[in-house]
Amino acid sequence: MEVLLKRDEIAAAVARMGKEITRDFAGESVVLVGVLKGACLFLSDLARQIELNATFDFIAVRSYGTEKTAGEVQLIKDVITPLRDQNIILVEDILDTGLTLTFLRKHLLQHQPRVLKIAALLDKPSRRAVPVQADYVGFQIPDKFVVGYGLDYAERFRNLPDICVLEEAG
């Protein structure tokens, strides 16, 4: 596999994002909402870079579709933390088509947070199907299938420390 982003590059981007969040929410607390399973590693590293009172919770969705139902998203695990009047940062591993993040953004806004921001480690704008942008982005990447640092292919490769291009999946 070709290494796209090395672990030290990832660590530097996560540190930068943590500083941005710390600056933007100075003196306030934040709730990080990680999207399972891919964002687990990113969320844990990001939380350690935020110099604020930060708690976290997780949400899980399933994306599926046929030709007629392409892009449907189903909530399979909701947060248990009360989010009303909280500063929420939705933490996602990759912003791709935008369908999942659009669904999650709409869902989390129903919880009536004070603020809702999106942190995405990777952004693949060439695949965007709906207009959505992250407030905090680690890297913009080309349209390649990537694994590692939480990203998987059929539940494999999540534990790789680098982000790599998986040619046979693309």
Steps between C-alpha positions, in 0.01 A plus 500: 500500500612853426527725806300818437543662843764399752424475871706810583310704239171377648615586853599852390162559331310370804705728727424797273128420505508469880658845527235647267219352708665617823526852356146506363340379824736668749358487852212270400445126501439280198339164434673296232260267319693231316355309208556128557712316415735693277544812712604320823875544463467855369263599782726363772806678360305822440355501853854494644591806290208713618587709804142541620250304702414243233269204536402259229231269377448288191242467226474231236330488163470260213508622142338284240318524175398353173463691179164630623604571861862609458638695790249400765637523852359323805576587862602186687640654821414842637691704756403464866650831613250788524605743224256786556689833533837323465789575265506191279778393268403215270819300443518303175786314338421598141268744325423335169161536327365703791185289527586353841615831645191679369281237669698520826504880502122512461455235769730671751338840442175345626676469838518883503871550566639848563750446217560212260832478317647220288856368526608266220846354481471448124304691239442356153320793328506338154239246622257750655137426409346757735645835611651456845830620641692424815603781734826324587682292237821305530571430134340527158564178313452377143226256400678186616380227737692538825545283807681527832471720808142379550399476135426150380426271212258224613607568862867447413795741519351735767806446718757621247680804645526672159227577248558289191348466156339161446514444124291181476201663676474804274 
